[in-house]
Amino acid sequence: MGQDDFEAGPGTRVIVPPGAPHTFACPGDDPAVMLSTFTPDLYRQYFRDLKKTVESGRIHARS
């Protein structure tokens, strides 16, 4: 988050304040599962738009 890196292992809970610049990655070869919740629901339209973009083939999601 911001300029800091954090490693979140299995079972880790991560809370990011609204508006805080952040990203996430799975740099290893093992798959990862992430459950995200958002309160308030400011990002609902973002994920709808992202889904449409993936479905259009403009970007590719890895499974």
Predicted model as a PDB file, atoms N, CA, C, CB and O in Angstrom, pLDDT in the B-factor column:
MODEL        1                                                                  
ATOM      1  N   MET A   1       0.857  -1.158   0.000  1.00 63.00           N  
ATOM      2  CA  MET A   1       0.000   0.000   0.000  1.00 63.00           C  
ATOM      3  C   MET A   1       0.905   1.222   0.000  1.00 63.00           C  
ATOM      4  CB  MET A   1      -0.976  -0.003   1.221  1.00 63.00           C  
ATOM      5  O   MET A   1       1.835   1.320   0.801  1.00 63.00           O  
ATOM      6  N   GLY A   2       0.627   2.146  -0.898  1.00 69.00           N  
ATOM      7  CA  GLY A   2       1.526   3.289  -1.036  1.00 69.00           C  
ATOM      8  C   GLY A   2       2.883   2.800  -1.496  1.00 69.00           C  
ATOM      9  O   GLY A   2       2.969   2.101  -2.505  1.00 69.00           O  
ATOM     10  N   GLN A   3       3.930   3.140  -0.797  1.00 80.00           N  
ATOM     11  CA  GLN A   3       5.281   2.702  -1.135  1.00 80.00           C  
ATOM     12  C   GLN A   3       5.709   1.457  -0.368  1.00 80.00           C  
ATOM     13  CB  GLN A   3       6.257   3.815  -0.870  1.00 80.00           C  
ATOM     14  O   GLN A   3       6.812   0.954  -0.584  1.00 80.00           O  
ATOM     15  N   ASP A   4       4.855   0.949   0.527  1.00 83.00           N  
ATOM     16  CA  ASP A   4       5.198  -0.196   1.361  1.00 83.00           C  
ATOM     17  C   ASP A   4       4.666  -1.490   0.767  1.00 83.00           C  
ATOM     18  CB  ASP A   4       4.655  -0.006   2.768  1.00 83.00           C  
ATOM     19  O   ASP A   4       3.568  -1.515   0.212  1.00 83.00           O  
ATOM     20  N   ASP A   5       5.437  -2.565   0.882  1.00 86.00           N  
ATOM     21  CA  ASP A   5       5.017  -3.897   0.467  1.00 86.00           C  
ATOM     22  C   ASP A   5       4.713  -4.730   1.702  1.00 86.00           C  
ATOM     23  CB  ASP A   5       6.102  -4.578  -0.404  1.00 86.00           C  
ATOM     24  O   ASP A   5       5.423  -4.650   2.704  1.00 86.00           O  
ATOM     25  N   PHE A   6       3.660  -5.528   1.626  1.00 86.00           N  
ATOM     26  CA  PHE A   6       3.286  -6.430   2.697  1.00 86.00           C  
ATOM     27  C   PHE A   6       3.045  -7.807   2.110  1.00 86.00           C  
ATOM     28  CB  PHE A   6       2.035  -5.919   3.448  1.00 86.00           C  
ATOM     29  O   PHE A   6       2.453  -7.927   1.038  1.00 86.00           O  
ATOM     30  N   GLU A   7       3.489  -8.835   2.787  1.00 86.00           N  
ATOM     31  CA  GLU A   7       3.220 -10.197   2.375  1.00 86.00           C  
ATOM     32  C   GLU A   7       2.089 -10.735   3.238  1.00 86.00           C  
ATOM     33  CB  GLU A   7       4.493 -11.087   2.487  1.00 86.00           C  
ATOM     34  O   GLU A   7       2.190 -10.767   4.464  1.00 86.00           O  
ATOM     35  N   ALA A   8       1.008 -11.158   2.583  1.00 86.00           N  
ATOM     36  CA  ALA A   8      -0.163 -11.664   3.298  1.00 86.00           C  
ATOM     37  C   ALA A   8      -0.279 -13.158   3.037  1.00 86.00           C  
ATOM     38  CB  ALA A   8      -1.464 -10.917   2.860  1.00 86.00           C  
ATOM     39  O   ALA A   8      -0.638 -13.575   1.935  1.00 86.00           O  
ATOM     40  N   GLY A   9       0.020 -13.952   4.035  1.00 84.00           N  
ATOM     41  CA  GLY A   9      -0.056 -15.400   3.894  1.00 84.00           C  
ATOM     42  C   GLY A   9      -1.474 -15.907   4.083  1.00 84.00           C  
ATOM     43  O   GLY A   9      -2.397 -15.114   4.270  1.00 84.00           O  
ATOM     44  N   PRO A  10      -1.657 -17.223   4.036  1.00 86.00           N  
ATOM     45  CA  PRO A  10      -2.989 -17.824   4.205  1.00 86.00           C  
ATOM     46  C   PRO A  10      -3.665 -17.354   5.488  1.00 86.00           C  
ATOM     47  CB  PRO A  10      -2.884 -19.350   4.208  1.00 86.00           C  
ATOM     48  O   PRO A  10      -3.054 -17.327   6.557  1.00 86.00           O  
ATOM     49  N   GLY A  11      -4.933 -16.985   5.362  1.00 88.00           N  
ATOM     50  CA  GLY A  11      -5.722 -16.571   6.514  1.00 88.00           C  
ATOM     51  C   GLY A  11      -5.532 -15.128   6.939  1.00 88.00           C  
ATOM     52  O   GLY A  11      -6.117 -14.696   7.932  1.00 88.00           O  
ATOM     53  N   THR A  12      -4.731 -14.383   6.213  1.00 90.00           N  
ATOM     54  CA  THR A  12      -4.465 -12.989   6.580  1.00 90.00           C  
ATOM     55  C   THR A  12      -5.631 -12.096   6.188  1.00 90.00           C  
ATOM     56  CB  THR A  12      -3.173 -12.492   5.914  1.00 90.00           C  
ATOM     57  O   THR A  12      -6.189 -12.238   5.101  1.00 90.00           O  
ATOM     58  N   ARG A  13      -5.991 -11.192   7.058  1.00 90.00           N  
ATOM     59  CA  ARG A  13      -6.996 -10.178   6.766  1.00 90.00           C  
ATOM     60  C   ARG A  13      -6.269  -8.873   6.472  1.00 90.00           C  
ATOM     61  CB  ARG A  13      -8.008 -10.011   7.953  1.00 90.00           C  
ATOM     62  O   ARG A  13      -5.390  -8.455   7.225  1.00 90.00           O  
ATOM     63  N   VAL A  14      -6.642  -8.242   5.379  1.00 88.00           N  
ATOM     64  CA  VAL A  14      -6.027  -6.975   4.984  1.00 88.00           C  
ATOM     65  C   VAL A  14      -7.121  -5.924   4.900  1.00 88.00           C  
ATOM     66  CB  VAL A  14      -5.266  -7.104   3.621  1.00 88.00           C  
ATOM     67  O   VAL A  14      -8.143  -6.141   4.247  1.00 88.00           O  
ATOM     68  N   ILE A  15      -6.919  -4.807   5.545  1.00 87.00           N  
ATOM     69  CA  ILE A  15      -7.876  -3.705   5.500  1.00 87.00           C  
ATOM     70  C   ILE A  15      -7.172  -2.513   4.859  1.00 87.00           C  
ATOM     71  CB  ILE A  15      -8.420  -3.347   6.938  1.00 87.00           C  
ATOM     72  O   ILE A  15      -6.140  -2.050   5.345  1.00 87.00           O  
ATOM     73  N   VAL A  16      -7.742  -2.027   3.768  1.00 86.00           N  
ATOM     74  CA  VAL A  16      -7.187  -0.874   3.056  1.00 86.00           C  
ATOM     75  C   VAL A  16      -8.185   0.266   3.182  1.00 86.00           C  
ATOM     76  CB  VAL A  16      -6.891  -1.208   1.542  1.00 86.00           C  
ATOM     77  O   VAL A  16      -9.350   0.101   2.821  1.00 86.00           O  
ATOM     78  N   PRO A  17      -7.757   1.418   3.687  1.00 85.00           N  
ATOM     79  CA  PRO A  17      -8.679   2.548   3.821  1.00 85.00           C  
ATOM     80  C   PRO A  17      -9.202   2.995   2.453  1.00 85.00           C  
ATOM     81  CB  PRO A  17      -7.984   3.724   4.532  1.00 85.00           C  
ATOM     82  O   PRO A  17      -8.472   2.931   1.465  1.00 85.00           O  
ATOM     83  N   PRO A  18     -10.457   3.446   2.386  1.00 79.00           N  
ATOM     84  CA  PRO A  18     -11.002   3.938   1.112  1.00 79.00           C  
ATOM     85  C   PRO A  18     -10.106   5.017   0.513  1.00 79.00           C  
ATOM     86  CB  PRO A  18     -12.426   4.489   1.313  1.00 79.00           C  
ATOM     87  O   PRO A  18      -9.670   5.934   1.209  1.00 79.00           O  
ATOM     88  N   GLY A  19      -9.841   4.898  -0.767  1.00 79.00           N  
ATOM     89  CA  GLY A  19      -9.032   5.893  -1.471  1.00 79.00           C  
ATOM     90  C   GLY A  19      -7.535   5.701  -1.359  1.00 79.00           C  
ATOM     91  O   GLY A  19      -6.784   6.420  -2.019  1.00 79.00           O  
ATOM     92  N   ALA A  20      -7.067   4.755  -0.547  1.00 84.00           N  
ATOM     93  CA  ALA A  20      -5.626   4.540  -0.393  1.00 84.00           C  
ATOM     94  C   ALA A  20      -5.081   3.842  -1.634  1.00 84.00           C  
ATOM     95  CB  ALA A  20      -5.319   3.705   0.884  1.00 84.00           C  
ATOM     96  O   ALA A  20      -5.634   2.827  -2.057  1.00 84.00           O  
ATOM     97  N   PRO A  21      -4.007   4.363  -2.228  1.00 86.00           N  
ATOM     98  CA  PRO A  21      -3.425   3.697  -3.395  1.00 86.00           C  
ATOM     99  C   PRO A  21      -2.871   2.330  -2.992  1.00 86.00           C  
ATOM    100  CB  PRO A  21      -2.307   4.570  -4.028  1.00 86.00           C  
ATOM    101  O   PRO A  21      -2.123   2.218  -2.021  1.00 86.00           O  
ATOM    102  N   HIS A  22      -3.245   1.293  -3.743  1.00 84.00           N  
ATOM    103  CA  HIS A  22      -2.779  -0.052  -3.412  1.00 84.00           C  
ATOM    104  C   HIS A  22      -2.911  -0.955  -4.635  1.00 84.00           C  
ATOM    105  CB  HIS A  22      -3.575  -0.634  -2.215  1.00 84.00           C  
ATOM    106  O   HIS A  22      -3.565  -0.607  -5.618  1.00 84.00           O  
ATOM    107  N   THR A  23      -2.293  -2.089  -4.553  1.00 84.00           N  
ATOM    108  CA  THR A  23      -2.396  -3.117  -5.582  1.00 84.00           C  
ATOM    109  C   THR A  23      -2.161  -4.458  -4.903  1.00 84.00           C  
ATOM    110  CB  THR A  23      -1.371  -2.875  -6.757  1.00 84.00           C  
ATOM    111  O   THR A  23      -1.838  -4.511  -3.716  1.00 84.00           O  
ATOM    112  N   PHE A  24      -2.321  -5.531  -5.652  1.00 84.00           N  
ATOM    113  CA  PHE A  24      -2.028  -6.851  -5.105  1.00 84.00           C  
ATOM    114  C   PHE A  24      -1.482  -7.718  -6.221  1.00 84.00           C  
ATOM    115  CB  PHE A  24      -3.291  -7.496  -4.462  1.00 84.00           C  
ATOM    116  O   PHE A  24      -1.719  -7.460  -7.401  1.00 84.00           O  
ATOM    117  N   ALA A  25      -0.744  -8.753  -5.832  1.00 84.00           N  
ATOM    118  CA  ALA A  25      -0.143  -9.655  -6.812  1.00 84.00           C  
ATOM    119  C   ALA A  25       0.085 -11.011  -6.173  1.00 84.00           C  
ATOM    120  CB  ALA A  25       1.187  -9.081  -7.360  1.00 84.00           C  
ATOM    121  O   ALA A  25       0.156 -11.141  -4.950  1.00 84.00           O  
ATOM    122  N   CYS A  26       0.196 -11.998  -7.009  1.00 84.00           N  
ATOM    123  CA  CYS A  26       0.558 -13.352  -6.585  1.00 84.00           C  
ATOM    124  C   CYS A  26       1.832 -13.701  -7.365  1.00 84.00           C  
ATOM    125  CB  CYS A  26      -0.627 -14.413  -6.854  1.00 84.00           C  
ATOM    126  O   CYS A  26       1.755 -14.302  -8.436  1.00 84.00           O  
ATOM    127  N   PRO A  27       3.006 -13.324  -6.829  1.00 83.00           N  
ATOM    128  CA  PRO A  27       4.245 -13.453  -7.593  1.00 83.00           C  
ATOM    129  C   PRO A  27       4.766 -14.882  -7.750  1.00 83.00           C  
ATOM    130  CB  PRO A  27       5.291 -12.634  -6.950  1.00 83.00           C  
ATOM    131  O   PRO A  27       5.632 -15.119  -8.592  1.00 83.00           O  
ATOM    132  N   GLY A  28       4.278 -15.821  -6.983  1.00 83.00           N  
ATOM    133  CA  GLY A  28       4.770 -17.196  -7.064  1.00 83.00           C  
ATOM    134  C   GLY A  28       4.041 -18.003  -8.122  1.00 83.00           C  
ATOM    135  O   GLY A  28       3.201 -17.479  -8.854  1.00 83.00           O  
ATOM    136  N   ASP A  29       4.367 -19.270  -8.192  1.00 87.00           N  
ATOM    137  CA  ASP A  29       3.741 -20.170  -9.152  1.00 87.00           C  
ATOM    138  C   ASP A  29       2.457 -20.803  -8.608  1.00 87.00           C  
ATOM    139  CB  ASP A  29       4.719 -21.257  -9.548  1.00 87.00           C  
ATOM    140  O   ASP A  29       1.639 -21.298  -9.384  1.00 87.00           O  
ATOM    141  N   ASP A  30       2.273 -20.792  -7.291  1.00 85.00           N  
ATOM    142  CA  ASP A  30       1.084 -21.389  -6.696  1.00 85.00           C  
ATOM    143  C   ASP A  30      -0.109 -20.457  -6.864  1.00 85.00           C  
ATOM    144  CB  ASP A  30       1.317 -21.702  -5.207  1.00 85.00           C  
ATOM    145  O   ASP A  30       0.036 -19.239  -6.760  1.00 85.00           O  
ATOM    146  N   PRO A  31      -1.295 -21.025  -7.125  1.00 84.00           N  
ATOM    147  CA  PRO A  31      -2.485 -20.183  -7.250  1.00 84.00           C  
ATOM    148  C   PRO A  31      -2.862 -19.580  -5.900  1.00 84.00           C  
ATOM    149  CB  PRO A  31      -3.663 -20.994  -7.817  1.00 84.00           C  
ATOM    150  O   PRO A  31      -2.504 -20.102  -4.844  1.00 84.00           O  
ATOM    151  N   ALA A  32      -3.579 -18.491  -5.959  1.00 84.00           N  
ATOM    152  CA  ALA A  32      -4.050 -17.828  -4.744  1.00 84.00           C  
ATOM    153  C   ALA A  32      -5.544 -17.575  -4.871  1.00 84.00           C  
ATOM    154  CB  ALA A  32      -3.282 -16.495  -4.492  1.00 84.00           C  
ATOM    155  O   ALA A  32      -6.070 -17.411  -5.972  1.00 84.00           O  
ATOM    156  N   VAL A  33      -6.211 -17.547  -3.741  1.00 85.00           N  
ATOM    157  CA  VAL A  33      -7.632 -17.207  -3.684  1.00 85.00           C  
ATOM    158  C   VAL A  33      -7.761 -15.996  -2.783  1.00 85.00           C  
ATOM    159  CB  VAL A  33      -8.507 -18.410  -3.162  1.00 85.00           C  
ATOM    160  O   VAL A  33      -7.185 -15.952  -1.696  1.00 85.00           O  
ATOM    161  N   MET A  34      -8.520 -15.015  -3.243  1.00 85.00           N  
ATOM    162  CA  MET A  34      -8.700 -13.798  -2.462  1.00 85.00           C  
ATOM    163  C   MET A  34     -10.189 -13.478  -2.407  1.00 85.00           C  
ATOM    164  CB  MET A  34      -7.892 -12.608  -3.071  1.00 85.00           C  
ATOM    165  O   MET A  34     -10.860 -13.442  -3.438  1.00 85.00           O  
ATOM    166  N   LEU A  35     -10.691 -13.252  -1.231  1.00 86.00           N  
ATOM    167  CA  LEU A  35     -12.069 -12.820  -1.042  1.00 86.00           C  
ATOM    168  C   LEU A  35     -12.026 -11.355  -0.654  1.00 86.00           C  
ATOM    169  CB  LEU A  35     -12.812 -13.682   0.043  1.00 86.00           C  
ATOM    170  O   LEU A  35     -11.394 -10.983   0.334  1.00 86.00           O  
ATOM    171  N   SER A  36     -12.701 -10.524  -1.437  1.00 83.00           N  
ATOM    172  CA  SER A  36     -12.704  -9.083  -1.168  1.00 83.00           C  
ATOM    173  C   SER A  36     -14.111  -8.622  -0.842  1.00 83.00           C  
ATOM    174  CB  SER A  36     -12.146  -8.295  -2.373  1.00 83.00           C  
ATOM    175  O   SER A  36     -15.082  -9.041  -1.473  1.00 83.00           O  
ATOM    176  N   THR A  37     -14.205  -7.761   0.144  1.00 82.00           N  
ATOM    177  CA  THR A  37     -15.468  -7.095   0.445  1.00 82.00           C  
ATOM    178  C   THR A  37     -15.193  -5.598   0.445  1.00 82.00           C  
ATOM    179  CB  THR A  37     -16.071  -7.573   1.825  1.00 82.00           C  
ATOM    180  O   THR A  37     -14.084  -5.157   0.746  1.00 82.00           O  
ATOM    181  N   PHE A  38     -16.210  -4.829   0.105  1.00 79.00           N  
ATOM    182  CA  PHE A  38     -16.048  -3.383   0.002  1.00 79.00           C  
ATOM    183  C   PHE A  38     -17.185  -2.696   0.729  1.00 79.00           C  
ATOM    184  CB  PHE A  38     -15.996  -2.933  -1.473  1.00 79.00           C  
ATOM    185  O   PHE A  38     -18.358  -2.936   0.440  1.00 79.00           O  
ATOM    186  N   THR A  39     -16.833  -1.842   1.673  1.00 77.00           N  
ATOM    187  CA  THR A  39     -17.823  -1.067   2.400  1.00 77.00           C  
ATOM    188  C   THR A  39     -17.295   0.349   2.534  1.00 77.00           C  
ATOM    189  CB  THR A  39     -18.131  -1.693   3.795  1.00 77.00           C  
ATOM    190  O   THR A  39     -16.207   0.533   3.080  1.00 77.00           O  
ATOM    191  N   PRO A  40     -18.005   1.346   2.069  1.00 76.00           N  
ATOM    192  CA  PRO A  40     -19.253   1.262   1.312  1.00 76.00           C  
ATOM    193  C   PRO A  40     -19.009   0.718  -0.099  1.00 76.00           C  
ATOM    194  CB  PRO A  40     -19.922   2.642   1.237  1.00 76.00           C  
ATOM    195  O   PRO A  40     -17.863   0.510  -0.499  1.00 76.00           O  
ATOM    196  N   ASP A  41     -20.080   0.492  -0.842  1.00 78.00           N  
ATOM    197  CA  ASP A  41     -19.995  -0.165  -2.144  1.00 78.00           C  
ATOM    198  C   ASP A  41     -19.618   0.797  -3.281  1.00 78.00           C  
ATOM    199  CB  ASP A  41     -21.315  -0.830  -2.460  1.00 78.00           C  
ATOM    200  O   ASP A  41     -20.284   0.855  -4.314  1.00 78.00           O  
ATOM    201  N   LEU A  42     -18.552   1.536  -3.062  1.00 78.00           N  
ATOM    202  CA  LEU A  42     -18.122   2.533  -4.052  1.00 78.00           C  
ATOM    203  C   LEU A  42     -17.563   1.916  -5.327  1.00 78.00           C  
ATOM    204  CB  LEU A  42     -17.084   3.436  -3.445  1.00 78.00           C  
ATOM    205  O   LEU A  42     -17.455   2.605  -6.342  1.00 78.00           O  
ATOM    206  N   TYR A  43     -17.206   0.632  -5.301  1.00 79.00           N  
ATOM    207  CA  TYR A  43     -16.493   0.023  -6.421  1.00 79.00           C  
ATOM    208  C   TYR A  43     -17.358  -0.916  -7.254  1.00 79.00           C  
ATOM    209  CB  TYR A  43     -15.304  -0.726  -5.910  1.00 79.00           C  
ATOM    210  O   TYR A  43     -16.844  -1.588  -8.149  1.00 79.00           O  
ATOM    211  N   ARG A  44     -18.654  -0.979  -6.982  1.00 84.00           N  
ATOM    212  CA  ARG A  44     -19.508  -1.907  -7.725  1.00 84.00           C  
ATOM    213  C   ARG A  44     -19.425  -1.682  -9.220  1.00 84.00           C  
ATOM    214  CB  ARG A  44     -20.944  -1.777  -7.272  1.00 84.00           C  
ATOM    215  O   ARG A  44     -19.251  -2.642  -9.970  1.00 84.00           O  
ATOM    216  N   GLN A  45     -19.545  -0.447  -9.678  1.00 87.00           N  
ATOM    217  CA  GLN A  45     -19.515  -0.192 -11.117  1.00 87.00           C  
ATOM    218  C   GLN A  45     -18.134  -0.486 -11.706  1.00 87.00           C  
ATOM    219  CB  GLN A  45     -19.911   1.260 -11.406  1.00 87.00           C  
ATOM    220  O   GLN A  45     -18.042  -0.935 -12.848  1.00 87.00           O  
ATOM    221  N   TYR A  46     -17.073  -0.245 -10.959  1.00 84.00           N  
ATOM    222  CA  TYR A  46     -15.725  -0.564 -11.429  1.00 84.00           C  
ATOM    223  C   TYR A  46     -15.627  -2.046 -11.783  1.00 84.00           C  
ATOM    224  CB  TYR A  46     -14.670  -0.194 -10.359  1.00 84.00           C  
ATOM    225  O   TYR A  46     -15.103  -2.395 -12.841  1.00 84.00           O  
ATOM    226  N   PHE A  47     -16.125  -2.916 -10.913  1.00 84.00           N  
ATOM    227  CA  PHE A  47     -16.025  -4.349 -11.181  1.00 84.00           C  
ATOM    228  C   PHE A  47     -16.967  -4.788 -12.299  1.00 84.00           C  
ATOM    229  CB  PHE A  47     -16.323  -5.139  -9.916  1.00 84.00           C  
ATOM    230  O   PHE A  47     -16.647  -5.727 -13.028  1.00 84.00           O  
ATOM    231  N   ARG A  48     -18.095  -4.150 -12.451  1.00 90.00           N  
ATOM    232  CA  ARG A  48     -18.961  -4.429 -13.604  1.00 90.00           C  
ATOM    233  C   ARG A  48     -18.240  -4.062 -14.900  1.00 90.00           C  
ATOM    234  CB  ARG A  48     -20.299  -3.649 -13.490  1.00 90.00           C  
ATOM    235  O   ARG A  48     -18.256  -4.821 -15.869  1.00 90.00           O  
ATOM    236  N   ASP A  49     -17.613  -2.894 -14.904  1.00 90.00           N  
ATOM    237  CA  ASP A  49     -16.867  -2.460 -16.096  1.00 90.00           C  
ATOM    238  C   ASP A  49     -15.682  -3.381 -16.367  1.00 90.00           C  
ATOM    239  CB  ASP A  49     -16.375  -1.011 -15.927  1.00 90.00           C  
ATOM    240  O   ASP A  49     -15.407  -3.708 -17.521  1.00 90.00           O  
ATOM    241  N   LEU A  50     -14.981  -3.800 -15.321  1.00 85.00           N  
ATOM    242  CA  LEU A  50     -13.847  -4.702 -15.482  1.00 85.00           C  
ATOM    243  C   LEU A  50     -14.307  -6.040 -16.077  1.00 85.00           C  
ATOM    244  CB  LEU A  50     -13.141  -4.928 -14.126  1.00 85.00           C  
ATOM    245  O   LEU A  50     -13.640  -6.586 -16.956  1.00 85.00           O  
ATOM    246  N   LYS A  51     -15.421  -6.560 -15.611  1.00 87.00           N  
ATOM    247  CA  LYS A  51     -15.976  -7.806 -16.145  1.00 87.00           C  
ATOM    248  C   LYS A  51     -16.257  -7.671 -17.640  1.00 87.00           C  
ATOM    249  CB  LYS A  51     -17.268  -8.190 -15.392  1.00 87.00           C  
ATOM    250  O   LYS A  51     -15.916  -8.562 -18.417  1.00 87.00           O  
ATOM    251  N   LYS A  52     -16.873  -6.567 -18.044  1.00 91.00           N  
ATOM    252  CA  LYS A  52     -17.155  -6.337 -19.466  1.00 91.00           C  
ATOM    253  C   LYS A  52     -15.867  -6.267 -20.275  1.00 91.00           C  
ATOM    254  CB  LYS A  52     -17.961  -5.044 -19.652  1.00 91.00           C  
ATOM    255  O   LYS A  52     -15.801  -6.783 -21.391  1.00 91.00           O  
ATOM    256  N   THR A  53     -14.847  -5.630 -19.717  1.00 88.00           N  
ATOM    257  CA  THR A  53     -13.574  -5.513 -20.416  1.00 88.00           C  
ATOM    258  C   THR A  53     -12.933  -6.881 -20.613  1.00 88.00           C  
ATOM    259  CB  THR A  53     -12.625  -4.591 -19.646  1.00 88.00           C  
ATOM    260  O   THR A  53     -12.422  -7.171 -21.695  1.00 88.00           O  
ATOM    261  N   VAL A  54     -12.952  -7.723 -19.589  1.00 86.00           N  
ATOM    262  CA  VAL A  54     -12.401  -9.079 -19.706  1.00 86.00           C  
ATOM    263  C   VAL A  54     -13.199  -9.872 -20.730  1.00 86.00           C  
ATOM    264  CB  VAL A  54     -12.411  -9.803 -18.334  1.00 86.00           C  
ATOM    265  O   VAL A  54     -12.615 -10.554 -21.573  1.00 86.00           O  
ATOM    266  N   GLU A  55     -14.523  -9.792 -20.670  1.00 89.00           N  
ATOM    267  CA  GLU A  55     -15.363 -10.536 -21.604  1.00 89.00           C  
ATOM    268  C   GLU A  55     -15.164 -10.087 -23.046  1.00 89.00           C  
ATOM    269  CB  GLU A  55     -16.817 -10.387 -21.222  1.00 89.00           C  
ATOM    270  O   GLU A  55     -15.335 -10.882 -23.969  1.00 89.00           O  
ATOM    271  N   SER A  56     -14.807  -8.824 -23.249  1.00 90.00           N  
ATOM    272  CA  SER A  56     -14.590  -8.318 -24.608  1.00 90.00           C  
ATOM    273  C   SER A  56     -13.275  -8.798 -25.215  1.00 90.00           C  
ATOM    274  CB  SER A  56     -14.620  -6.807 -24.604  1.00 90.00           C  
ATOM    275  O   SER A  56     -13.057  -8.657 -26.418  1.00 90.00           O  
ATOM    276  N   GLY A  57     -12.395  -9.366 -24.380  1.00 84.00           N  
ATOM    277  CA  GLY A  57     -11.112  -9.845 -24.865  1.00 84.00           C  
ATOM    278  C   GLY A  57     -10.019  -8.786 -24.882  1.00 84.00           C  
ATOM    279  O   GLY A  57      -8.899  -9.070 -25.307  1.00 84.00           O  
ATOM    280  N   ARG A  58     -10.315  -7.575 -24.431  1.00 76.00           N  
ATOM    281  CA  ARG A  58      -9.312  -6.503 -24.434  1.00 76.00           C  
ATOM    282  C   ARG A  58      -8.218  -6.739 -23.394  1.00 76.00           C  
ATOM    283  CB  ARG A  58      -9.983  -5.157 -24.175  1.00 76.00           C  
ATOM    284  O   ARG A  58      -7.080  -6.308 -23.579  1.00 76.00           O  
ATOM    285  N   ILE A  59      -8.563  -7.423 -22.301  1.00 72.00           N  
ATOM    286  CA  ILE A  59      -7.570  -7.857 -21.322  1.00 72.00           C  
ATOM    287  C   ILE A  59      -7.889  -9.298 -20.970  1.00 72.00           C  
ATOM    288  CB  ILE A  59      -7.568  -6.938 -20.041  1.00 72.00           C  
ATOM    289  O   ILE A  59      -9.003  -9.767 -21.208  1.00 72.00           O  
ATOM    290  N   HIS A  60      -6.933  -9.993 -20.413  1.00 66.00           N  
ATOM    291  CA  HIS A  60      -7.117 -11.395 -20.089  1.00 66.00           C  
ATOM    292  C   HIS A  60      -6.971 -11.610 -18.593  1.00 66.00           C  
ATOM    293  CB  HIS A  60      -6.119 -12.263 -20.856  1.00 66.00           C  
ATOM    294  O   HIS A  60      -6.014 -11.144 -17.975  1.00 66.00           O  
ATOM    295  N   ALA A  61      -7.917 -12.310 -18.030  1.00 63.00           N  
ATOM    296  CA  ALA A  61      -7.850 -12.695 -16.618  1.00 63.00           C  
ATOM    297  C   ALA A  61      -7.287 -14.092 -16.542  1.00 63.00           C  
ATOM    298  CB  ALA A  61      -9.248 -12.619 -15.929  1.00 63.00           C  
ATOM    299  O   ALA A  61      -7.661 -14.963 -17.327  1.00 63.00           O  
ATOM    300  N   ARG A  62      -6.387 -14.310 -15.600  1.00 63.00           N  
ATOM    301  CA  ARG A  62      -5.852 -15.659 -15.390  1.00 63.00           C  
ATOM    302  C   ARG A  62      -6.720 -16.394 -14.401  1.00 63.00           C  
ATOM    303  CB  ARG A  62      -4.391 -15.614 -14.895  1.00 63.00           C  
ATOM    304  O   ARG A  62      -7.241 -15.801 -13.457  1.00 63.00           O  
ATOM    305  N   SER A  63      -6.877 -17.684 -14.615  1.00 56.00           N  
ATOM    306  CA  SER A  63      -7.657 -18.461 -13.655  1.00 56.00           C  
ATOM    307  C   SER A  63      -6.792 -19.503 -13.001  1.00 56.00           C  
ATOM    308  CB  SER A  63      -8.856 -19.120 -14.329  1.00 56.00           C  
ATOM    309  O   SER A  63      -7.269 -20.262 -12.158  1.00 56.00           O  
TER     310      SER A  63                                                      
ENDMDL                                                                          
END                                                                             
